[in-house]
Amino acid sequence: MFNHLYFEFPFFALLLVLFMLCEKFCKMKVPSIYFPHAKQFLKSSVASSKLLFFLKWITIIMLVLAIMSPVKDETYELKPKNGHEIAMILDASQSMQARGFDDNNINLTRFDVVKSIVSDFISKRKSDNIGLVVFGAYSFIASPLTYDAHILNRIVSQLQIGMAGKYTALYESLAQGVNLLKMTKAKSKIAILLTDGYSTPNVDKVPLQVAIDMAKKEGIKVYPIGIGSPNGRDSYNKAVLVKIAKETGGVAFGASNASELSNIYKRINALEKSKIKNESYTYLKYYYIYPLFIGFLSLIFYVFLRNKRGAVS
């Protein structure tokens, strides 16, 4: 229990020296002029009261130890989780407001459907450390990596079309996803990039190959998902998504409706698991209460016996 115990304020041990000096040089003076025999009586009483002397010094020593604040570093480790570290990269550009993507509810926008399916995916990945990147004309990290699916889904529910601009900075978003994952030490890093459009020239500030090379350098496997009709009007660039997947070791997917998109996330959900490094925390555990309690008890006994015997120590 007390292994590796140390004191936060060891210099307070000098108080013991002060008490010792006071014991030697600060003797109580009894007014013998009023009580001629009291001094001799007290002297003999103190000499015979070894218990009082012991209790007094136990009190002093224990209180000084409490002031010195004995502490111990306690280490708490979170158990490692089996899972991936995933960057969810979502297109929130103006084109995501198109309707008719879900055959069961044609009034829903593409983005409404995507948010619902992504939330379901997040809820099922209980062992994964997931972060969120949103992009339009620019990209930003909407959520850092977290195991808390509840908080992440709340953030997803609050995302809006056009919140990052109406254009599509596709390659910049991939680079942002890499930045989200680059500081982690997990063996398995994945970026799931979803878009329904082409990269907008003069808006996308990061070249495609630069974004791909960044992902390859960090060992990030990218799974691009295009929704809509590939290479058609107001749709995604299939060739670019295939290139990203091929060079990073991922797989490119395409979905023309909500059902197909849901199945794609189910396929990704079946990815192999790998261990994420466990996290450890250190906190101080204080033990001053023990000497404080002993000192308090000895002080009570000292006062009780002193009053009972009429002795001074």
Secondary structure by P-SEA (a helix, b strand, c coil): cccccccccccccaaaaaaaaaacccccccccccccaaaaaaaaaaaacaaaaaaaaaaaaaaaaaaabbbbbbbbbccccccccccccccccccccccccccccccccaaaaaaaaaaaaaaaccccbbbbbbbcccccccccccccaaaaaaaaaaccccccccccaaaaaaaaaaaacccccccbbbbbcccccccccccccccaaaaaaaaaaabbbbbbbbcccccccccccaaaaaaaaaaacbbbbbbccaaaaaaaaaaaaacbbbbcbbbbbbbbbbcaaaaaaaaaaaaaaaaaaaaaacccc
